[in-house]
Amino acid sequence: MSNKIAIILLVCIGLVLLLAISELPLYGAPDNSAQNYVSERYIEGAVSDTGALNMVSAIVIDYRAYDTLIETTVLFTAVIAVFMVLKKAPDRKGEPK
Amino acid sequence: MGEIGSRIIQNYPYVFALALFIIGIYTILTNSNLFKKVIGINIMEGSIYVFFIAAGNIRGGVAPILDMGEPGLVYVNPLPQALMLTGIVVSVSVTAFSLALIMKLYRFYGTVDAREIMRIRSEVRASAGGN
């Protein structure tokens, strides 16, 4: 029963998103709105700005270095949270119900 | 209708992303096993990666690694790929934390089934209200 409700809901969501896909800019077109001056700047300036041939690593490590630095903080926080959750609680007698 | 259909067919990578997204939501909604819910969340994240990388793609473009020998190459957009690296880190963090929570729940309730956990909780609440 709830399975059927889920399927109906997902079909509705899927149809709406299909309409959204039909309105998106054409896939793979070079004049896409995603290919704007930002990516041009990265592609043209990567070597002279950072000296990295690989533009993705130039962005990750140089242009957005603070992003990457704080990302390690995210990872660290996740690890700390995992250890806090998995820390053995002091023994309590009886089943926890 | 025909125009919309042809545009959807031209944008077929987005349809793949949409299909993955729907599969992910379906997995989350219909499985009461908490591990399977985490798998569903990961499938949804995968669909977002597919969507972003496809949005940055150019037909006939090459991977954004500079080739000094060939000046006329068209490179695909490197920005979505860099952003998705960040997204992967966040996804790993979320997955690790939710798996830790599930382990904790298993220690506490002895099951990883969400419905079973709700049943045990309601029983505990009923017995507490009866006293």
Backbone of each chain as ProteinMPNN parsed JSONL, in Angstrom:
{"seq_chain_A": "MSNKIAIILLVCIGLVLLLAISELPLYGAPDNSAQNYVSERYIEGAVSDTGALNMVSAIVIDYRAYDTLIETTVLFTAVIAVFMVLKKAPDRKGEPK", "coords_chain_A": {"N_chain_A": [[0.845, -1.209, 0.0], [1.736, 1.381, 0.997], [3.861, 1.277, -0.625], [2.69, 1.622, -3.155], [1.787, 4.24, -2.946], [4.241, 5.523, -2.747], [5.273, 4.982, -5.296], [3.458, 6.358, -6.952], [3.879, 8.992, -6.098], [6.581, 9.293, -6.822], [6.422, 9.027, -9.571], [5.027, 11.364, -10.194], [6.927, 13.305, -9.329], [9.0, 12.613, -11.071], [7.873, 13.2, -13.604], [7.543, 15.986, -13.446], [10.232, 16.733, -13.173], [11.196, 15.808, -15.584], [9.974, 17.601, -17.33], [11.386, 19.841, -16.482], [13.924, 19.09, -17.359], [13.541, 19.232, -20.1], [13.563, 21.935, -20.417], [16.135, 22.658, -19.902], [19.394, 23.993, -20.857], [20.897, 22.971, -23.974], [22.403, 19.759, -24.054], [25.901, 19.425, -23.98], [26.418, 21.504, -25.724], [28.589, 24.013, -26.98], [28.029, 26.677, -26.466], [26.634, 26.725, -24.172], [25.011, 27.886, -21.164], [26.453, 27.141, -18.988], [29.056, 27.144, -19.797], [30.608, 29.614, -19.314], [32.288, 32.811, -18.811], [33.684, 32.193, -16.505], [34.621, 29.489, -16.555], [36.133, 29.731, -18.849], [38.111, 31.503, -18.004], [39.37, 29.9, -16.078], [40.326, 27.822, -17.708], [42.019, 29.143, -19.49], [43.775, 30.533, -17.807], [44.944, 28.731, -16.087], [47.525, 27.505, -16.274], [49.333, 29.68, -16.39], [48.665, 30.965, -14.02], [48.887, 29.052, -11.945], [50.606, 27.019, -12.67], [49.894, 24.412, -12.99], [49.177, 21.656, -15.018], [46.923, 20.117, -15.059], [43.712, 21.115, -14.927], [41.652, 20.7, -13.14], [42.916, 19.961, -10.758], [44.311, 22.303, -10.423], [42.231, 24.07, -9.823], [41.187, 22.881, -7.49], [43.34, 22.804, -5.712], [44.634, 25.262, -5.869], [43.116, 27.688, -6.818], [40.798, 27.365, -5.29], [41.775, 26.902, -2.714], [41.248, 27.387, -0.036], [38.738, 26.327, 0.223], [39.34, 23.583, -0.08], [40.974, 23.273, 2.114], [39.242, 23.733, 4.292], [37.559, 21.706, 3.794], [38.952, 19.471, 4.637], [38.593, 19.911, 7.298], [35.898, 19.383, 7.518], [35.914, 16.634, 7.018], [37.448, 15.813, 9.181], [35.782, 16.589, 11.312], [33.677, 14.846, 10.828], [34.912, 12.402, 11.351], [35.544, 12.703, 14.061], [32.952, 12.907, 15.084], [31.985, 10.367, 14.468], [33.598, 8.799, 16.119], [32.779, 9.787, 18.59], [30.117, 8.945, 18.635], [30.401, 6.189, 18.54], [31.684, 5.619, 20.85], [32.133, 3.626, 23.69], [29.522, 3.454, 25.949], [29.439, 4.018, 29.522], [29.009, 1.104, 31.526], [25.71, -0.046, 31.813], [23.327, -1.652, 33.808], [21.218, -4.357, 32.81], [18.762, -4.77, 30.135], [18.467, -2.335, 27.533], [15.847, -1.821, 26.883]], "CA_chain_A": [[0.0, 0.0, 0.0], [2.616, 2.549, 1.027], [4.667, 1.113, -1.825], [1.989, 2.233, -4.292], [1.813, 5.697, -2.745], [5.594, 5.982, -3.09], [5.458, 4.956, -6.753], [2.683, 7.47, -7.542], [4.602, 10.228, -5.763], [7.821, 9.384, -7.59], [6.08, 9.296, -10.975], [4.736, 12.806, -10.279], [8.201, 14.031, -9.266], [9.745, 12.337, -12.29], [7.321, 13.938, -14.745], [7.887, 17.404, -13.29], [11.656, 16.917, -13.448], [11.389, 15.635, -17.034], [9.662, 18.902, -17.923], [12.518, 20.724, -16.196], [15.029, 18.695, -18.242], [13.283, 19.739, -21.452], [13.855, 23.373, -20.448], [17.551, 22.915, -19.647], [20.178, 24.241, -22.074], [21.193, 21.758, -24.729], [23.552, 19.024, -23.525], [27.106, 19.346, -24.78], [26.6, 22.632, -26.64], [29.69, 24.862, -26.488], [27.536, 27.978, -26.018], [25.82, 26.507, -22.985], [25.212, 28.925, -20.147], [27.456, 26.68, -18.024], [30.411, 27.422, -20.326], [30.679, 31.076, -19.369], [33.626, 33.379, -18.673], [34.387, 31.608, -15.36], [35.387, 28.318, -16.972], [37.151, 30.223, -19.797], [39.211, 32.06, -17.205], [40.105, 28.782, -15.486], [41.024, 27.045, -18.736], [43.114, 29.911, -20.081], [44.745, 31.039, -16.851], [45.394, 27.73, -15.113], [48.966, 27.267, -16.305], [50.1, 30.883, -16.028], [48.409, 31.328, -12.625], [49.251, 28.058, -10.944], [51.624, 26.104, -13.132], [49.406, 23.035, -13.035], [48.592, 21.312, -16.313], [45.587, 19.584, -14.81], [42.933, 22.266, -14.463], [40.847, 20.348, -11.963], [43.754, 20.079, -9.558], [44.609, 23.73, -10.242], [41.093, 24.681, -9.115], [41.002, 22.325, -6.148], [44.465, 23.048, -4.807], [45.12, 26.637, -5.878], [42.078, 28.719, -6.829], [39.876, 27.144, -4.177], [42.581, 26.213, -1.708], [40.58, 27.478, 1.268], [37.672, 25.317, 0.169], [39.935, 22.272, 0.18], [41.491, 23.258, 3.489], [38.12, 23.588, 5.225], [37.005, 20.384, 3.514], [39.601, 18.527, 5.551], [37.946, 20.1, 8.597], [34.635, 18.635, 7.451], [36.24, 15.22, 7.168], [37.9, 15.631, 10.563], [34.6, 16.652, 12.169], [32.923, 13.604, 10.649], [35.616, 11.317, 12.05], [35.35, 12.928, 15.495], [31.56, 12.579, 15.407], [31.852, 8.91, 14.438], [34.202, 8.228, 17.333], [31.938, 10.13, 19.741], [28.914, 8.108, 18.627], [30.725, 4.783, 18.766], [32.357, 5.45, 22.131], [31.369, 2.74, 24.565], [28.932, 4.116, 27.114], [29.704, 3.289, 30.761], [28.092, -0.037, 31.626], [24.469, 0.059, 32.575], [22.805, -3.001, 33.992], [19.902, -4.638, 32.252], [18.516, -4.457, 28.748], [18.074, -0.932, 27.395], [14.444, -1.777, 26.456]], "C_chain_A": [[0.874, 1.251, 0.0], [3.581, 2.509, -0.156], [4.028, 1.819, -3.023], [2.001, 3.746, -4.174], [3.17, 6.246, -3.149], [5.764, 6.028, -4.6], [4.709, 6.108, -7.409], [3.404, 8.789, -7.325], [5.826, 10.393, -6.659], [7.539, 9.612, -9.06], [5.76, 10.766, -11.155], [6.037, 13.608, -10.282], [8.981, 13.858, -10.565], [9.207, 13.112, -13.478], [7.671, 15.416, -14.652], [9.353, 17.639, -13.644], [11.967, 16.688, -14.926], [11.062, 16.931, -17.76], [10.808, 19.879, -17.698], [13.693, 20.394, -17.106], [14.806, 19.223, -19.645], [13.568, 21.233, -21.55], [15.331, 23.679, -20.25], [18.272, 23.248, -20.952], [20.678, 22.937, -22.672], [22.467, 21.101, -24.207], [24.715, 19.086, -24.505], [27.315, 20.496, -25.741], [27.696, 23.547, -26.102], [29.209, 26.233, -26.018], [26.528, 27.841, -24.882], [26.03, 27.631, -21.974], [26.211, 28.471, -19.083], [28.863, 26.997, -18.498], [30.596, 28.928, -20.426], [32.113, 31.533, -19.109], [34.391, 32.762, -17.499], [35.251, 30.433, -15.812], [36.444, 28.722, -17.997], [38.383, 30.734, -19.048], [40.054, 30.93, -16.603], [40.927, 28.057, -16.542], [42.213, 27.817, -19.285], [44.192, 30.265, -19.065], [45.36, 30.003, -15.946], [46.908, 27.618, -15.093], [49.73, 28.508, -15.854], [49.869, 31.265, -14.569], [49.032, 30.34, -11.655], [50.374, 27.137, -11.379], [51.194, 24.663, -13.194], [48.793, 22.77, -14.402], [47.174, 20.804, -16.15], [44.729, 20.676, -14.184], [42.105, 21.947, -13.231], [41.685, 20.469, -10.699], [44.177, 21.516, -9.337], [43.481, 24.401, -9.468], [41.046, 24.201, -7.674], [42.108, 22.807, -5.211], [44.862, 24.511, -4.766], [44.006, 27.678, -5.809], [41.165, 28.585, -5.614], [40.589, 26.418, -3.044], [41.894, 26.255, -0.344], [39.437, 26.48, 1.349], [38.22, 23.941, 0.534], [40.42, 22.151, 1.616], [40.352, 23.015, 4.483], [37.432, 22.233, 5.02], [37.639, 19.328, 4.426], [39.019, 18.669, 6.957], [36.616, 19.354, 8.649], [34.894, 17.158, 7.716], [36.642, 14.915, 8.615], [36.71, 15.633, 11.524], [33.786, 15.371, 12.062], [33.587, 12.469, 11.426], [35.419, 11.449, 13.555], [33.938, 12.529, 15.908], [31.357, 11.075, 15.429], [32.43, 8.302, 15.718], [33.385, 8.57, 18.566], [30.714, 9.24, 19.816], [29.259, 6.686, 19.036], [31.431, 4.544, 20.093], [31.482, 4.581, 23.035], [30.835, 3.545, 25.754], [29.341, 3.347, 28.364], [28.611, 2.261, 31.004], [26.857, 0.286, 32.443], [23.896, -1.34, 32.674], [21.461, -3.14, 33.293], [19.796, -4.26, 30.789], [18.079, -3.002, 28.637], [16.614, -0.752, 26.985], [14.325, -1.341, 25.005]], "O_chain_A": [[0.763, 2.086, -0.897], [4.056, 3.541, -0.63], [4.697, 2.508, -3.794], [2.199, 4.455, -5.161], [3.264, 7.285, -3.801], [6.326, 6.983, -5.136], [5.235, 6.765, -8.308], [3.529, 9.602, -8.241], [6.085, 11.475, -7.187], [8.301, 10.299, -9.74], [6.165, 11.368, -12.149], [6.233, 14.482, -11.126], [9.548, 14.812, -11.097], [9.984, 13.629, -14.282], [8.049, 16.033, -15.648], [9.688, 18.61, -14.322], [12.89, 17.297, -15.467], [11.769, 17.325, -18.687], [11.167, 20.647, -18.591], [14.386, 21.295, -17.578], [15.758, 19.621, -20.318], [13.791, 21.748, -22.645], [15.75, 24.825, -20.408], [17.831, 22.844, -22.027], [20.857, 21.938, -21.975], [23.469, 21.767, -23.951], [24.551, 18.836, -25.699], [28.282, 20.489, -26.503], [27.735, 23.83, -24.904], [29.907, 26.893, -25.248], [25.689, 28.714, -24.66], [27.093, 28.25, -21.932], [26.76, 29.298, -18.355], [29.776, 27.108, -17.68], [30.728, 29.459, -21.528], [33.044, 30.732, -19.179], [35.621, 32.798, -17.488], [36.442, 30.37, -15.508], [37.529, 28.14, -18.029], [39.523, 30.44, -19.406], [41.283, 30.987, -16.613], [42.087, 27.715, -16.308], [43.28, 27.248, -19.52], [45.377, 30.298, -19.398], [46.208, 30.332, -15.117], [47.518, 27.633, -14.024], [50.654, 28.418, -15.045], [50.761, 31.826, -13.932], [49.636, 30.737, -10.659], [51.032, 26.53, -10.534], [52.016, 23.776, -13.424], [47.986, 23.561, -14.892], [46.322, 21.037, -17.007], [44.98, 21.109, -13.06], [41.88, 22.809, -12.382], [41.23, 21.011, -9.692], [44.386, 21.927, -8.195], [43.73, 25.202, -8.568], [40.888, 24.997, -6.749], [41.849, 23.172, -4.064], [45.374, 24.978, -3.749], [43.945, 28.463, -4.862], [40.806, 29.581, -4.987], [40.075, 25.447, -2.489], [41.947, 25.287, 0.414], [39.193, 25.87, 2.39], [37.64, 23.226, 1.352], [40.304, 21.103, 2.25], [40.476, 22.199, 5.397], [36.812, 21.688, 5.933], [36.966, 18.422, 4.917], [38.952, 17.701, 7.715], [36.251, 18.773, 9.671], [34.209, 16.516, 8.513], [36.236, 13.906, 9.192], [36.627, 14.802, 12.428], [33.269, 14.865, 13.058], [32.911, 11.674, 12.078], [35.162, 10.465, 14.248], [33.741, 11.895, 16.944], [30.651, 10.552, 16.291], [31.832, 7.411, 16.321], [33.29, 7.763, 19.49], [30.304, 8.822, 20.899], [28.516, 6.048, 19.783], [31.745, 3.403, 20.432], [30.27, 4.773, 23.133], [31.584, 4.219, 26.46], [29.571, 2.14, 28.287], [27.437, 2.508, 30.727], [26.919, 0.797, 33.561], [23.973, -2.12, 31.725], [20.682, -2.192, 33.194], [20.631, -3.524, 30.264], [17.403, -2.484, 29.526], [16.185, 0.38, 26.759], [13.217, -1.248, 24.477]]}, "seq_chain_B": "MGEIGSRIIQNYPYVFALALFIIGIYTILTNSNLFKKVIGINIMEGSIYVFFIAAGNIRGGVAPILDMGEPGLVYVNPLPQALMLTGIVVSVSVTAFSLALIMKLYRFYGTVDAREIMRIRSEVRASAGGN", "coords_chain_B": {"N_chain_B": [[4.17, 18.904, -27.582], [5.732, 17.077, -29.025], [7.969, 18.633, -29.411], [8.895, 19.03, -26.811], [9.486, 16.372, -26.182], [11.562, 15.815, -27.994], [13.504, 17.566, -27.088], [13.966, 16.493, -24.579], [15.055, 14.055, -25.329], [17.386, 14.937, -26.539], [18.688, 15.885, -24.318], [19.632, 13.607, -22.962], [21.573, 12.656, -20.96], [20.861, 13.953, -18.618], [18.483, 12.734, -18.128], [19.297, 10.196, -17.383], [20.499, 10.874, -14.947], [18.226, 11.764, -13.6], [16.781, 9.357, -13.499], [18.421, 7.832, -11.81], [18.179, 9.385, -9.518], [15.46, 9.1, -8.895], [15.398, 6.358, -8.414], [16.974, 6.304, -6.142], [15.4, 7.799, -4.275], [13.201, 6.108, -4.196], [14.331, 3.82, -3.079], [14.941, 4.803, -0.53], [12.387, 5.386, 0.447], [10.929, 2.984, 0.444], [12.317, 0.915, 1.69], [12.712, -0.484, 4.863], [14.956, -1.18, 6.127], [17.754, 0.185, 7.632], [20.364, 0.329, 6.611], [19.906, -0.023, 3.903], [18.571, 2.291, 3.38], [20.662, 4.121, 3.657], [22.192, 3.333, 1.471], [20.433, 4.141, -0.523], [20.538, 6.934, -0.205], [23.159, 7.311, -1.033], [22.953, 6.556, -3.693], [21.36, 8.638, -4.655], [23.146, 10.766, -4.304], [25.072, 10.01, -6.161], [23.594, 10.403, -8.482], [23.441, 13.161, -8.521], [26.112, 13.807, -8.967], [26.434, 12.797, -11.564], [24.678, 14.485, -12.917], [25.876, 17.034, -12.581], [28.436, 16.747, -13.764], [27.649, 16.15, -16.329], [26.419, 18.547, -16.988], [28.595, 20.197, -17.251], [29.819, 19.315, -19.501], [31.169, 19.29, -22.838], [30.357, 18.597, -26.158], [32.627, 16.665, -27.949], [34.687, 17.74, -26.569], [37.764, 17.574, -24.659], [39.327, 15.981, -21.786], [40.037, 18.162, -19.013], [42.962, 18.611, -19.053], [45.842, 20.228, -19.71], [47.145, 20.294, -22.963], [50.035, 20.989, -24.335], [50.999, 20.563, -26.857], [48.91, 20.57, -28.714], [47.215, 23.203, -29.728], [44.561, 23.88, -30.428], [42.562, 22.576, -28.991], [39.372, 21.751, -27.513], [38.384, 22.15, -24.269], [36.604, 20.482, -21.693], [34.378, 21.811, -19.16], [36.142, 22.539, -16.28], [35.247, 23.23, -13.775], [32.765, 22.094, -12.614], [33.692, 19.502, -12.15], [35.691, 19.854, -10.241], [34.116, 20.84, -8.184], [32.536, 18.637, -7.651], [34.352, 16.935, -6.511], [34.575, 18.043, -3.96], [31.963, 17.532, -3.21], [31.982, 14.743, -3.081], [33.567, 14.292, -0.855], [31.962, 15.345, 1.191], [29.815, 13.597, 0.95], [30.977, 11.178, 1.685], [31.541, 11.746, 4.358], [28.955, 12.092, 5.413], [27.927, 9.533, 4.97], [29.623, 7.957, 6.557], [29.023, 8.931, 9.117], [26.278, 8.36, 9.323], [26.338, 5.594, 9.178], [27.693, 5.034, 11.532], [25.773, 5.924, 13.362], [23.795, 4.051, 12.829], [25.027, 1.735, 13.693], [25.103, 2.285, 16.416], [22.365, 2.361, 16.977], [21.782, -0.285, 16.464], [23.142, -1.546, 18.525], [21.618, -0.653, 20.6], [18.89, -1.297, 20.142], [18.964, -3.777, 18.975], [18.292, -4.312, 16.358], [18.223, -3.366, 12.865], [16.091, -2.425, 11.569], [13.84, -0.004, 10.618], [11.068, 0.117, 11.105], [10.715, -1.829, 13.025], [12.176, -0.68, 15.1], [10.607, 1.567, 15.602], [8.326, 0.265, 16.544], [9.249, -0.942, 18.915], [9.898, 1.354, 20.333], [7.359, 2.562, 20.615], [6.129, 0.663, 22.176], [7.651, 0.82, 24.506], [7.015, 3.406, 25.245], [4.281, 3.162, 25.723], [4.225, 1.386, 27.892], [5.541, 2.923, 29.728], [3.702, 4.989, 30.027], [1.615, 3.589, 31.208], [2.424, 3.068, 33.765]], "CA_chain_B": [[4.582, 17.641, -26.958], [6.849, 16.538, -29.788], [9.164, 19.464, -29.179], [9.398, 18.706, -25.468], [10.092, 15.038, -26.241], [12.863, 15.842, -28.693], [14.483, 18.226, -26.208], [14.334, 15.537, -23.53], [15.961, 13.057, -25.919], [18.702, 15.562, -26.711], [19.31, 16.037, -22.998], [19.481, 12.295, -22.328], [22.338, 12.371, -19.729], [20.097, 14.432, -17.471], [17.45, 11.726, -17.852], [19.958, 9.159, -16.584], [20.633, 11.41, -13.584], [16.88, 11.753, -13.015], [16.42, 7.971, -13.182], [19.166, 7.447, -10.603], [17.609, 10.118, -8.389], [14.181, 8.473, -8.551], [15.71, 5.058, -7.811], [17.449, 6.568, -4.787], [14.27, 8.146, -3.396], [12.377, 4.909, -4.034], [15.017, 2.961, -2.107], [14.797, 5.368, 0.817], [10.998, 5.377, 0.914], [10.271, 1.691, 0.537], [13.031, -0.051, 2.516], [12.778, -0.089, 6.268], [16.302, -1.467, 6.601], [18.461, 1.467, 7.647], [21.505, 0.252, 5.708], [19.431, 0.192, 2.53], [18.293, 3.728, 3.246], [21.947, 4.796, 3.404], [22.54, 3.046, 0.078], [19.602, 5.017, -1.343], [21.106, 8.287, -0.157], [24.368, 7.326, -1.865], [22.55, 6.544, -5.11], [20.944, 10.001, -4.998], [24.351, 11.584, -4.461], [25.65, 9.65, -7.457], [22.84, 11.046, -9.561], [23.826, 14.58, -8.582], [27.413, 13.878, -9.634], [26.214, 12.611, -13.0], [24.041, 15.699, -13.44], [26.815, 18.158, -12.632], [29.478, 16.492, -14.756], [27.024, 16.275, -17.644], [26.163, 19.963, -17.262], [29.843, 20.852, -17.635], [30.431, 18.643, -20.649], [31.03, 19.843, -24.19], [30.507, 17.543, -27.156], [33.905, 16.762, -28.64], [35.726, 18.297, -25.699], [38.659, 16.603, -24.032], [39.486, 16.164, -20.349], [40.715, 19.451, -18.818], [44.4, 18.543, -18.77], [46.37, 21.039, -20.802], [48.048, 19.647, -23.909], [50.767, 22.088, -24.962], [51.294, 20.249, -28.248], [47.78, 20.833, -29.597], [46.624, 24.425, -29.186], [43.167, 24.131, -30.773], [41.639, 21.645, -28.34], [38.284, 22.267, -26.678], [38.395, 21.447, -22.983], [35.318, 20.541, -20.978], [34.407, 22.735, -18.032], [36.759, 21.851, -15.136], [34.706, 23.671, -12.49], [31.886, 21.115, -11.967], [34.455, 18.333, -11.696], [36.331, 20.223, -8.976], [33.079, 20.951, -7.146], [32.05, 17.311, -7.281], [35.326, 16.367, -5.568], [34.106, 18.483, -2.645], [30.723, 16.814, -2.911], [32.283, 13.359, -2.71], [34.051, 14.296, 0.532], [30.8, 15.528, 2.064], [29.021, 12.373, 0.904], [31.669, 10.165, 2.499], [31.357, 12.102, 5.763], [27.57, 11.797, 5.798], [27.756, 8.082, 5.009], [30.32, 7.421, 7.728], [28.299, 9.293, 10.339], [25.01, 7.638, 9.424], [26.636, 4.194, 9.497], [27.993, 4.977, 12.964], [24.501, 6.014, 14.084], [23.076, 2.79, 12.685], [25.659, 0.772, 14.604], [24.645, 2.618, 17.768], [20.973, 1.919, 17.074], [21.758, -1.741, 16.53], [23.53, -1.944, 19.873], [20.581, -0.258, 21.562], [17.613, -1.97, 19.9], [19.15, -5.126, 18.469], [17.792, -4.457, 14.992], [18.47, -2.201, 12.008], [14.853, -2.206, 10.828], [13.247, 1.236, 11.149], [9.709, -0.147, 11.608], [10.876, -2.571, 14.285], [12.617, 0.283, 16.111], [9.438, 2.382, 15.97], [7.427, -0.57, 17.346], [9.833, -1.067, 20.258], [9.772, 2.652, 21.004], [5.984, 2.811, 21.02], [5.838, -0.232, 23.313], [8.289, 1.378, 25.696], [6.268, 4.596, 25.652], [2.991, 2.726, 26.277], [4.44, 0.819, 29.225], [5.895, 4.024, 30.637], [2.478, 5.724, 30.341], [0.746, 2.764, 32.056], [2.857, 3.007, 35.168]], "C_chain_B": [[5.784, 17.06, -27.677], [8.131, 17.313, -29.554], [9.782, 19.151, -27.821], [10.107, 17.355, -25.486], [11.444, 15.066, -26.901], [13.916, 16.534, -27.837], [14.926, 17.283, -25.097], [15.315, 14.508, -24.082], [17.346, 13.653, -26.144], [19.43, 15.718, -25.384], [19.367, 14.71, -22.252], [20.369, 12.064, -21.101], [21.62, 12.85, -18.477], [19.001, 13.431, -17.114], [18.045, 10.567, -17.055], [20.084, 9.608, -15.132], [19.283, 11.376, -12.873], [16.473, 10.34, -12.607], [17.136, 7.507, -11.914], [18.566, 8.103, -9.367], [16.315, 9.46, -7.921], [14.425, 7.12, -7.882], [16.162, 5.251, -6.367], [16.318, 6.891, -3.84], [13.414, 6.912, -3.141], [12.999, 3.968, -3.003], [14.823, 3.477, -0.69], [13.375, 5.166, 1.329], [10.494, 3.974, 1.21], [11.023, 0.665, 1.372], [13.031, 0.424, 3.961], [14.134, -0.438, 6.877], [17.152, -0.199, 6.51], [19.682, 1.467, 6.73], [21.073, 0.513, 4.274], [19.049, 1.64, 2.312], [19.58, 4.502, 2.97], [22.395, 4.556, 1.973], [21.726, 3.938, -0.854], [20.115, 6.436, -1.368], [22.335, 8.368, -1.057], [24.024, 7.294, -3.346], [22.109, 7.936, -5.538], [22.15, 10.913, -5.181], [25.027, 11.294, -5.799], [24.921, 10.31, -8.604], [23.207, 12.516, -9.673], [25.187, 14.734, -9.253], [27.239, 13.778, -11.147], [25.646, 13.885, -13.611], [25.059, 16.823, -13.598], [27.857, 17.949, -13.719], [28.899, 16.621, -16.157], [26.773, 17.734, -17.985], [27.431, 20.672, -17.694], [30.443, 20.295, -18.9], [30.241, 19.45, -21.933], [31.229, 18.689, -25.163], [31.818, 17.727, -27.921], [35.008, 17.366, -27.801], [36.582, 17.188, -25.12], [38.762, 16.92, -22.546], [40.344, 17.39, -20.082], [42.146, 19.304, -18.306], [45.114, 19.161, -19.954], [47.354, 20.24, -21.641], [48.764, 20.748, -24.685], [50.963, 21.834, -26.456], [50.169, 20.618, -29.197], [47.015, 22.047, -29.091], [45.124, 24.547, -29.416], [42.15, 23.294, -30.035], [40.555, 22.382, -27.576], [38.273, 21.456, -25.393], [37.012, 21.537, -22.354], [35.517, 21.404, -19.733], [35.009, 22.055, -16.807], [36.087, 22.164, -13.805], [33.74, 22.662, -11.861], [32.637, 19.903, -11.442], [35.129, 18.625, -10.372], [35.3, 20.299, -7.856], [32.596, 19.585, -6.698], [33.057, 16.573, -6.405], [34.941, 16.749, -4.143], [32.864, 17.706, -2.235], [30.977, 15.389, -2.472], [32.756, 13.293, -1.26], [32.877, 14.43, 1.506], [29.98, 14.247, 2.127], [29.652, 11.272, 1.741], [31.462, 10.453, 3.98], [29.957, 11.735, 6.235], [27.365, 10.292, 5.93], [28.409, 7.487, 6.252], [29.526, 7.7, 8.999], [26.996, 8.517, 10.445], [25.247, 6.162, 9.726], [26.975, 4.04, 10.976], [26.717, 5.04, 13.789], [23.735, 4.705, 14.01], [23.685, 1.723, 13.598], [25.191, 0.987, 16.033], [23.205, 2.132, 17.991], [20.904, 0.401, 17.203], [22.148, -2.221, 17.927], [22.386, -1.714, 20.854], [19.327, -1.102, 21.394], [17.77, -3.399, 19.406], [18.587, -5.359, 17.089], [18.152, -3.223, 14.19], [17.223, -1.878, 11.194], [14.115, -1.019, 11.441], [11.871, 0.966, 11.755], [9.77, -0.866, 12.954], [11.272, -1.623, 15.413], [11.445, 1.139, 16.553], [8.487, 1.581, 16.857], [7.947, -0.68, 18.777], [9.667, 0.233, 21.026], [8.351, 2.895, 21.482], [5.597, 1.891, 22.18], [6.409, 0.315, 24.6], [7.485, 2.569, 26.209], [4.946, 4.186, 26.291], [3.168, 2.188, 27.693], [4.822, 1.906, 30.219], [4.658, 4.82, 31.004], [1.574, 4.943, 31.263], [1.14, 2.805, 33.509], [2.353, 4.168, 35.98]], "O_chain_B": [[6.739, 16.607, -27.045], [9.223, 16.749, -29.503], [10.998, 19.024, -27.682], [11.176, 17.194, -24.897], [12.381, 14.419, -26.432], [15.084, 16.146, -27.851], [16.096, 17.264, -24.713], [16.277, 14.13, -23.414], [18.357, 12.975, -25.965], [20.66, 15.685, -25.342], [19.172, 14.68, -21.037], [19.946, 11.308, -20.227], [21.741, 12.247, -17.411], [18.633, 13.293, -15.947], [17.395, 10.019, -16.165], [19.817, 8.842, -14.206], [19.197, 11.01, -11.701], [15.905, 10.127, -11.536], [16.534, 6.868, -11.05], [18.451, 7.481, -8.311], [16.09, 9.281, -6.724], [13.755, 6.77, -6.91], [15.795, 4.48, -5.48], [16.251, 6.348, -2.737], [12.954, 6.687, -2.022], [12.302, 3.393, -2.167], [14.573, 2.705, 0.236], [13.169, 4.82, 2.492], [9.707, 3.789, 2.138], [10.448, -0.36, 1.737], [13.315, 1.588, 4.245], [14.433, -0.043, 8.005], [17.256, 0.413, 5.447], [20.004, 2.494, 6.133], [21.776, 1.184, 3.518], [19.178, 2.166, 1.206], [19.595, 5.423, 2.154], [22.919, 5.463, 1.326], [22.246, 4.436, -1.853], [20.133, 7.079, -2.418], [22.537, 9.36, -1.758], [24.703, 7.917, -4.162], [22.432, 8.38, -6.64], [22.18, 11.735, -6.097], [25.493, 12.206, -6.482], [25.537, 10.729, -9.584], [23.28, 13.062, -10.774], [25.401, 15.675, -10.017], [27.812, 14.558, -11.908], [26.072, 14.315, -14.684], [25.098, 17.487, -14.634], [28.133, 18.856, -14.504], [29.556, 17.13, -17.065], [26.897, 18.127, -19.145], [27.361, 21.656, -18.431], [31.493, 20.766, -19.336], [29.271, 20.193, -22.081], [32.159, 17.897, -25.013], [32.087, 18.796, -28.469], [36.143, 17.494, -28.262], [36.186, 16.023, -25.092], [38.342, 17.987, -22.097], [41.285, 17.653, -20.831], [42.487, 19.821, -17.242], [45.004, 18.669, -21.077], [48.267, 19.599, -21.121], [48.185, 21.365, -25.579], [51.079, 22.78, -27.235], [50.421, 20.944, -30.357], [46.25, 21.942, -28.132], [44.459, 25.258, -28.663], [40.977, 23.292, -30.408], [40.77, 23.478, -27.059], [38.165, 20.23, -25.421], [36.334, 22.557, -22.474], [36.638, 21.686, -19.312], [34.441, 21.074, -16.327], [36.311, 21.466, -12.816], [33.869, 22.384, -10.668], [32.27, 19.338, -10.412], [35.153, 17.778, -9.479], [35.562, 19.884, -6.727], [32.283, 19.38, -5.526], [32.678, 15.686, -5.639], [34.968, 15.918, -3.234], [32.721, 17.281, -1.089], [30.282, 14.871, -1.597], [32.403, 12.372, -0.523], [32.806, 13.723, 2.512], [29.507, 13.848, 3.192], [28.954, 10.523, 2.424], [31.235, 9.537, 4.77], [29.78, 11.149, 7.303], [26.721, 9.824, 6.868], [27.832, 6.627, 6.919], [29.371, 6.825, 9.851], [26.636, 8.06, 11.53], [24.461, 5.54, 10.44], [26.601, 3.051, 11.605], [26.57, 4.323, 14.779], [23.105, 4.286, 14.981], [22.972, 0.916, 14.195], [24.918, 0.038, 16.768], [22.873, 1.574, 19.037], [20.083, -0.135, 17.948], [21.569, -3.173, 18.451], [22.204, -2.469, 21.809], [18.758, -1.574, 22.379], [16.803, -4.161, 19.415], [18.418, -6.51, 16.684], [18.365, -2.151, 14.757], [17.302, -1.127, 10.222], [13.802, -1.022, 12.631], [11.538, 1.522, 12.802], [9.013, -0.575, 13.88], [10.778, -1.736, 16.535], [11.294, 1.414, 17.743], [7.908, 2.12, 17.8], [7.189, -0.531, 19.735], [9.341, 0.229, 22.213], [8.135, 3.369, 22.597], [4.834, 2.285, 23.061], [5.763, 0.289, 25.647], [7.289, 2.738, 27.412], [4.525, 4.781, 27.283], [2.373, 2.488, 28.584], [4.477, 1.832, 31.399], [4.537, 5.286, 32.137], [0.829, 5.544, 32.037], [0.307, 2.605, 34.392], [2.635, 4.254, 37.175]]}, "name": "protein", "num_of_chains": 2, "seq": "MSNKIAIILLVCIGLVLLLAISELPLYGAPDNSAQNYVSERYIEGAVSDTGALNMVSAIVIDYRAYDTLIETTVLFTAVIAVFMVLKKAPDRKGEPKMGEIGSRIIQNYPYVFALALFIIGIYTILTNSNLFKKVIGINIMEGSIYVFFIAAGNIRGGVAPILDMGEPGLVYVNPLPQALMLTGIVVSVSVTAFSLALIMKLYRFYGTVDAREIMRIRSEVRASAGGN"}
